[in-house]
Amino acid sequence: MLAQIPMGTWRTHLTYHNARSLAITPTRIYAVSDNGLFYVDKQSNEIVIVNKSDGLTDNQFAKIAYHKTLKKLLITYRNGNIDILKDADNQLLVKNLPEIANSNRLSAKGINHIVFYKNLAYLSTDFGVVQVDMEREIIAESYLQLGTNGSTLKIWASAVAQDSLFLATGTEGLLAASLAPTVNRLDFRNWKKLTLNTVRVRSIASKNDKLYFSDDGLGIFEYDKGRASFLNIPALAARNFNNISSSSDNQKIIVCAAQLLVSIDASNTAQSFSSTNLISPQEADYEGNTLWVADSNNGVLKNADGSQFLPNYPRGTYNLQASHLAYMNEKIVATSGGFMPTLQAQNRLLGFYVFDSNLWTNFNGVDKILQGIVFIPTVRNLVTPTYATQEQKLYFATLNDGILQADLAKKQFSVINTANGNLPNNQVTSVLIDNRGILWAGVQQGRGDNSLIYRQNTNGTWQPFPIGSVNQGNVQIPVQLLADEGNNIWVLFKSPTDNSGVIAVLNENGTVKVLENIDLPSKNINCMVLDKEGSLWIGTDKGLRYIISAAAALTRSQVQTSLVVFEQRPLFRDENVTALQIDGGNRKWIGVGGKGAWLFSPDGSENLLHFTAQNSPLLANTIQNIAVNGKDGEVFFATEAGIVSYRSDATEASNDFGTVRIFPNPVPPNFQGVITIDGLAESSFIKITDVTGRLVHETQAVGGTAVWRGTDYTGRRADTGVYLVFCTNKNGEQSLVGKIAFIN
């Protein structure tokens, strides 16, 4: 089981089972998925994640390769970024080569393949070939415009044979240029197009100075002394090949295709491998008699001496898509469905993912192969989740197939739809369990009165709630439902034609108020959230507003919004606010399109934190959704590149001091982090004294958490000894809640 992360630190929650590339080092097997890098320790079998917190520059990976002589791992990314990683005394050192990623001249920057020759790495890219000097750790040369008449040509792969560099172009067959120092490979005219019977060449490798290449429609060919010979291997005929490569010892060619792995030895004799775990091998290599495989379904597979192919990968989310996040019943729930910009369903069959006890479990109705999958009914496009505390069940809106009901503890699932649940429509766009345990649903199209909001009655039928002017002449879709402390239901409607939004509030008696004329900076409303003081915060593509005491909106003659002011100007004026969430201290976590995640004080007047992909391990600067684990303060961000989390210093408060935890305790020598005191009553005052009663530190809890950096008022580190922690709640009642042992 993974440990809780310390306060102020990060962890990623990525997808690792879809491995794309691997590299064998003396002690480790490195592998990358679409958005994750990890390694398998060959001695201990421990699986370790490596990410931006370890010094990596990026997170959307392309290919990796290990240079044995120089002992360096070359890591490439889909945006053209390059890292060179060295392991020095168990410390990872990273050198970044950002030239491709930073180039304004290149429209496509993908890196498709890596091959080493001496101390050089040749990268096959979407725009040509890039030569990296691995010893000097620089980009040495780039071969561009290699196509007909000097046009840009995508290079799929390269190989070195017969003192020449060969390129697989996909559309123009094979190109070759001598590696002699007198040849100017920067000039496209010095690249020779080989005469072949095939041009659909995307994979290429060399073995014993002979060249091998694949044609998806025909099979594998050997090229030697100007002639291409077809290898008559029945298993490899007319396939779509993922990759062909030479083994590290240069004695075998390894062919990867869907549900197929073939090794071709020095005499061109083929050995086929089969296993239920070999779903879609992407790359493979030998280490002695052990075969390691990067499989796009089962991570890193190990086959030792002909045994079974055993999967290895960290437990993560099934897919990097995570459009909605929610904290429910001490769990983080992520859903994979989503809308297109026109509010049409994206038709995803990726299920949902649950983070519980620091581990992810994936729930899916299609994938019956991946280890650890919990099977659910086949439903498409799961979006908003909601939790029924009394029933201890989750409900999910699905954009195509009704409502999914899930009892996670019993692993029981059912679907409520038009056939069995009297739903007006299976296109359910949002669901909500209100404060009394009643299930509400928003649908894309209602019954005859065109109602879009429905409440489930105790007999299972659905009661419509017409919203009046909302759906008159302009189709609106209810994308979010909230319940305030007065049991009013707040609905965010969006228009698929122009993405404009309108907010409505209603109660169970059918009273409805549509807030069509409230003062918002834009009609394009993205999100809304209720804070701990009952105010409704609203995010638009032009900034923020909030409604004070939102529960009283139905009784007011006019509903007004308040401006959020920061540094004497409207907060995020003209900025696209994409996500809003409240933490245990009523502080506001805000996602801003293209500018990362921000933390503000409860009233928005003070900026406490700002995370971007450039200054933190945040995966991307566009935040799609935010969820806060109220128990431990961990904040989860759903980005276009996957999920990442940060342990903040605010938790949900307790009613008393009965569940206080202090950690670390004892405080070890040279500890540089913060000492955390959580489980406190709301906004408690904390005094820390030595055993003689001398005051060392005092502070106030944020929600239910307070922190101490282990220093006194002068900033000097506390002496070795025992310290007492006294807390006072809002009623002025004081309690001794614990002791801290401090060791220097």
Secondary structure in CASP SS format (residue, H / E / C, confidence):
PFRMAT SS
TARGET T0000
AUTHOR 0000-0000-0000
METHOD secondary structure of the structure
MODEL  1
M C 1.00
L C 1.00
A C 1.00
Q C 1.00
I C 1.00
P C 1.00
M C 1.00
G C 1.00
T C 1.00
W E 1.00
R E 1.00
T E 1.00
H E 1.00
L C 1.00
T C 1.00
Y C 1.00
H C 1.00
N C 1.00
A C 1.00
R C 1.00
S E 1.00
L E 1.00
A E 1.00
I E 1.00
T C 1.00
P C 1.00
T C 1.00
R E 1.00
I E 1.00
Y E 1.00
A E 1.00
V E 1.00
S C 1.00
D C 1.00
N C 1.00
G C 1.00
L E 1.00
F E 1.00
Y E 1.00
V E 1.00
D E 1.00
K C 1.00
Q C 1.00
S C 1.00
N C 1.00
E C 1.00
I E 1.00
V E 1.00
I E 1.00
V E 1.00
N C 1.00
K H 1.00
S H 1.00
D H 1.00
G C 1.00
L C 1.00
T C 1.00
D C 1.00
N C 1.00
Q C 1.00
F E 1.00
A E 1.00
K E 1.00
I E 1.00
A E 1.00
Y E 1.00
H E 1.00
K C 1.00
T C 1.00
L C 1.00
K C 1.00
K E 1.00
L E 1.00
L E 1.00
I E 1.00
T E 1.00
Y E 1.00
R C 1.00
N C 1.00
G C 1.00
N C 1.00
I E 1.00
D E 1.00
I E 1.00
L E 1.00
K E 1.00
D E 1.00
A E 1.00
D C 1.00
N C 1.00
Q E 1.00
L E 1.00
L E 1.00
V E 1.00
K E 1.00
N E 1.00
L E 1.00
P C 1.00
E H 1.00
I H 1.00
A H 1.00
N H 1.00
S C 1.00
N C 1.00
R C 1.00
L C 1.00
S C 1.00
A C 1.00
K C 1.00
G C 1.00
I E 1.00
N E 1.00
H E 1.00
I E 1.00
V E 1.00
F E 1.00
Y E 1.00
K C 1.00
N C 1.00
L E 1.00
A E 1.00
Y E 1.00
L E 1.00
S E 1.00
T E 1.00
D C 1.00
F C 1.00
G E 1.00
V E 1.00
V E 1.00
Q E 1.00
V E 1.00
D E 1.00
M C 1.00
E C 1.00
R C 1.00
E C 1.00
I E 1.00
I E 1.00
A E 1.00
E E 1.00
S E 1.00
Y E 1.00
L E 1.00
Q C 1.00
L C 1.00
G C 1.00
T H 1.00
N H 1.00
G H 1.00
S C 1.00
T C 1.00
L C 1.00
K C 1.00
I C 1.00
W C 1.00
A E 1.00
S E 1.00
A E 1.00
V E 1.00
A E 1.00
Q C 1.00
D C 1.00
S E 1.00
L E 1.00
F E 1.00
L E 1.00
A E 1.00
T C 1.00
G C 1.00
T C 1.00
E C 1.00
G C 1.00
L E 1.00
L E 1.00
A E 1.00
A E 1.00
S E 1.00
L C 1.00
A C 1.00
P C 1.00
T C 1.00
V C 1.00
N C 1.00
R C 1.00
L C 1.00
D C 1.00
F H 1.00
R H 1.00
N H 1.00
W C 1.00
K E 1.00
K E 1.00
L C 1.00
T C 1.00
L C 1.00
N C 1.00
T C 1.00
V C 1.00
R C 1.00
V E 1.00
R E 1.00
S E 1.00
I E 1.00
A E 1.00
S E 1.00
K E 1.00
N C 1.00
D C 1.00
K E 1.00
L E 1.00
Y E 1.00
F E 1.00
S E 1.00
D E 1.00
D C 1.00
G C 1.00
L C 1.00
G E 1.00
I E 1.00
F E 1.00
E E 1.00
Y E 1.00
D E 1.00
K C 1.00
G C 1.00
R E 1.00
A E 1.00
S E 1.00
F E 1.00
L C 1.00
N C 1.00
I C 1.00
P H 1.00
A H 1.00
L H 1.00
A C 1.00
A C 1.00
R C 1.00
N C 1.00
F E 1.00
N E 1.00
N E 1.00
I E 1.00
S E 1.00
S E 1.00
S C 1.00
S C 1.00
D C 1.00
N C 1.00
Q C 1.00
K C 1.00
I E 1.00
I E 1.00
V E 1.00
C E 1.00
A E 1.00
A C 1.00
Q C 1.00
L E 1.00
L E 1.00
V E 1.00
S E 1.00
I E 1.00
D C 1.00
A C 1.00
S C 1.00
N C 1.00
T C 1.00
A E 1.00
Q E 1.00
S E 1.00
F E 1.00
S C 1.00
S C 1.00
T C 1.00
N C 1.00
L C 1.00
I C 1.00
S C 1.00
P E 1.00
Q E 1.00
E E 1.00
A E 1.00
D E 1.00
Y E 1.00
E E 1.00
G C 1.00
N C 1.00
T E 1.00
L E 1.00
W E 1.00
V E 1.00
A E 1.00
D E 1.00
S C 1.00
N C 1.00
N C 1.00
G E 1.00
V E 1.00
L E 1.00
K E 1.00
N E 1.00
A E 1.00
D C 1.00
G C 1.00
S C 1.00
Q C 1.00
F C 1.00
L E 1.00
P E 1.00
N E 1.00
Y C 1.00
P C 1.00
R C 1.00
G C 1.00
T C 1.00
Y C 1.00
N C 1.00
L C 1.00
Q C 1.00
A C 1.00
S C 1.00
H E 1.00
L E 1.00
A E 1.00
Y E 1.00
M E 1.00
N C 1.00
E C 1.00
K E 1.00
I E 1.00
V E 1.00
A E 1.00
T E 1.00
S C 1.00
G C 1.00
G C 1.00
F E 1.00
M C 1.00
P C 1.00
T C 1.00
L C 1.00
Q C 1.00
A E 1.00
Q C 1.00
N C 1.00
R C 1.00
L C 1.00
L C 1.00
G C 1.00
F E 1.00
Y E 1.00
V E 1.00
F E 1.00
D E 1.00
S C 1.00
N C 1.00
L E 1.00
W E 1.00
T E 1.00
N E 1.00
F E 1.00
N E 1.00
G C 1.00
V C 1.00
D C 1.00
K C 1.00
I C 1.00
L C 1.00
Q C 1.00
G C 1.00
I C 1.00
V E 1.00
F E 1.00
I C 1.00
P C 1.00
T C 1.00
V C 1.00
R C 1.00
N C 1.00
L E 1.00
V E 1.00
T E 1.00
P E 1.00
T E 1.00
Y E 1.00
A E 1.00
T C 1.00
Q C 1.00
E C 1.00
Q C 1.00
K E 1.00
L E 1.00
Y E 1.00
F E 1.00
A E 1.00
T E 1.00
L C 1.00
N C 1.00
D C 1.00
G E 1.00
I E 1.00
L E 1.00
Q E 1.00
A E 1.00
D E 1.00
L C 1.00
A C 1.00
K C 1.00
K C 1.00
Q E 1.00
F E 1.00
S E 1.00
V E 1.00
I E 1.00
N C 1.00
T C 1.00
A C 1.00
N C 1.00
G C 1.00
N C 1.00
L C 1.00
P C 1.00
N C 1.00
N C 1.00
Q C 1.00
V E 1.00
T E 1.00
S E 1.00
V E 1.00
L E 1.00
I E 1.00
D C 1.00
N C 1.00
R C 1.00
G C 1.00
I C 1.00
L E 1.00
W E 1.00
A E 1.00
G E 1.00
V E 1.00
Q C 1.00
Q C 1.00
G C 1.00
R C 1.00
G C 1.00
D C 1.00
N C 1.00
S C 1.00
L C 1.00
I E 1.00
Y E 1.00
R E 1.00
Q E 1.00
N C 1.00
T C 1.00
N C 1.00
G C 1.00
T C 1.00
W E 1.00
Q E 1.00
P E 1.00
F E 1.00
P C 1.00
I C 1.00
G H 1.00
S H 1.00
V H 1.00
N H 1.00
Q C 1.00
G C 1.00
N C 1.00
V C 1.00
Q C 1.00
I E 1.00
P E 1.00
V E 1.00
Q E 1.00
L E 1.00
L E 1.00
A E 1.00
D C 1.00
E C 1.00
G C 1.00
N C 1.00
N C 1.00
I E 1.00
W E 1.00
V E 1.00
L E 1.00
F E 1.00
K E 1.00
S C 1.00
P C 1.00
T C 1.00
D C 1.00
N C 1.00
S C 1.00
G E 1.00
V E 1.00
I E 1.00
A E 1.00
V E 1.00
L E 1.00
N C 1.00
E C 1.00
N C 1.00
G C 1.00
T C 1.00
V E 1.00
K E 1.00
V E 1.00
L E 1.00
E C 1.00
N C 1.00
I C 1.00
D C 1.00
L C 1.00
P C 1.00
S C 1.00
K C 1.00
N C 1.00
I E 1.00
N E 1.00
C E 1.00
M E 1.00
V E 1.00
L E 1.00
D C 1.00
K C 1.00
E C 1.00
G C 1.00
S C 1.00
L E 1.00
W E 1.00
I E 1.00
G E 1.00
T E 1.00
D C 1.00
K C 1.00
G E 1.00
L E 1.00
R E 1.00
Y E 1.00
I E 1.00
I C 1.00
S C 1.00
A H 1.00
A H 1.00
A H 1.00
A H 1.00
L H 1.00
T H 1.00
R C 1.00
S C 1.00
Q C 1.00
V C 1.00
Q C 1.00
T C 1.00
S E 1.00
L C 1.00
V C 1.00
V E 1.00
F E 1.00
E C 1.00
Q C 1.00
R E 1.00
P E 1.00
L C 1.00
F C 1.00
R C 1.00
D C 1.00
E C 1.00
N C 1.00
V E 1.00
T E 1.00
A E 1.00
L E 1.00
Q E 1.00
I E 1.00
D C 1.00
G C 1.00
G C 1.00
N C 1.00
R C 1.00
K E 1.00
W E 1.00
I E 1.00
G E 1.00
V E 1.00
G C 1.00
G C 1.00
K C 1.00
G E 1.00
A E 1.00
W E 1.00
L E 1.00
F E 1.00
S C 1.00
P C 1.00
D C 1.00
G C 1.00
S C 1.00
E C 1.00
N E 1.00
L E 1.00
L E 1.00
H E 1.00
F E 1.00
T C 1.00
A C 1.00
Q C 1.00
N C 1.00
S C 1.00
P C 1.00
L C 1.00
L C 1.00
A C 1.00
N C 1.00
T C 1.00
I E 1.00
Q E 1.00
N E 1.00
I E 1.00
A E 1.00
V E 1.00
N C 1.00
G C 1.00
K C 1.00
D C 1.00
G C 1.00
E E 1.00
V E 1.00
F E 1.00
F E 1.00
A E 1.00
T E 1.00
E C 1.00
A C 1.00
G E 1.00
I E 1.00
V E 1.00
S E 1.00
Y E 1.00
R E 1.00
S C 1.00
D C 1.00
A C 1.00
T E 1.00
E C 1.00
A C 1.00
S E 1.00
N C 1.00
D C 1.00
F C 1.00
G C 1.00
T C 1.00
V C 1.00
R E 1.00
I E 1.00
F E 1.00
P C 1.00
N C 1.00
P C 1.00
V E 1.00
P C 1.00
P C 1.00
N C 1.00
F C 1.00
Q C 1.00
G C 1.00
V C 1.00
I E 1.00
T E 1.00
I E 1.00
D E 1.00
G C 1.00
L C 1.00
A E 1.00
E C 1.00
S C 1.00
S C 1.00
F E 1.00
I E 1.00
K E 1.00
I E 1.00
T E 1.00
D E 1.00
V C 1.00
T C 1.00
G C 1.00
R C 1.00
L E 1.00
V E 1.00
H E 1.00
E E 1.00
T E 1.00
Q E 1.00
A C 1.00
V E 1.00
G E 1.00
G C 1.00
T E 1.00
A E 1.00
V E 1.00
W E 1.00
R C 1.00
G C 1.00
T E 1.00
D C 1.00
Y C 1.00
T C 1.00
G C 1.00
R C 1.00
R E 1.00
A C 1.00
D C 1.00
T C 1.00
G E 1.00
V E 1.00
Y E 1.00
L E 1.00
V E 1.00
F E 1.00
C E 1.00
T E 1.00
N C 1.00
K C 1.00
N C 1.00
G C 1.00
E C 1.00
Q E 1.00
S E 1.00
L E 1.00
V E 1.00
G E 1.00
K E 1.00
I E 1.00
A E 1.00
F E 1.00
I C 1.00
N C 1.00
END
